[in-house]
Amino acid sequence: VQDDITRFLDAAKSDRLHALYVVALTTGLRQGEMYALQWDSVDLIDGTAAIERTSKSGHDGKLTTGKPKTASSIRSVELPDIAVAALRAQRARLKAEGLEDSPLCFPDARGGILSRQNVQQRSYKPLLRKCGLSEGIRFHDLRHSAATLWLENGAALKDVSAMLGHSKSSTT
């Protein structure tokens, strides 16, 4: 798993969503949680992020943010140093692109909420091809990879479950 993650992140270094992938693989956040993550919920000094929102698609197809489905999904997650560094670089990149006024950590090119389909087709799948990984690897599998790494490195199942926002360890 570690070798594939390293290859993927190396391939993503020049991608505008590099920080998104680093955060995904180091925190295990759900895709919607990352798309809705706002700068006012991130503390780059203490290295934490408050997970309070998720992105949602309305009946009209419009993307919005809202509260997560379950109370256990609302949580604080620790940001490892690599994620903090990636978020700092992301903030600088957004400023250079004129998107510093977007409240979102990972906005689309206009400052709005990322579209799952656009990320898949324009960034994620091309990166999988670039680094020689199967296109069958779903974005959600990045979350599974993060959990696997934590468990392989001796993290307690209860702690991994809490990081992922699961209400029961059996789900993890």
Salt bridges, closest charged atoms under 4 A:
ASP4 OD1 - ARG7 NH1 3.45
ASP10 OD1 - LYS13 NZ 3.47
GLU33 OE2 - ARG30 NH1 2.72
GLU33 OE1 - ARG75 NH2 2.95
ASP40 OD1 - ARG53 NH2 3.55
GLU52 OE1 - ARG53 NH1 3.89
GLU97 OE1 - ARG16 NH2 3.33
GLU97 OE2 - ARG93 NH1 2.39
ASP108 OD2 - ARG110 NH2 3.77
GLU135 OE1 - ARG129 NH1 3.07
ASP141 OD1 - ARG138 NH2 2.68
ASP141 OD1 - HIS144 ND1 3.50
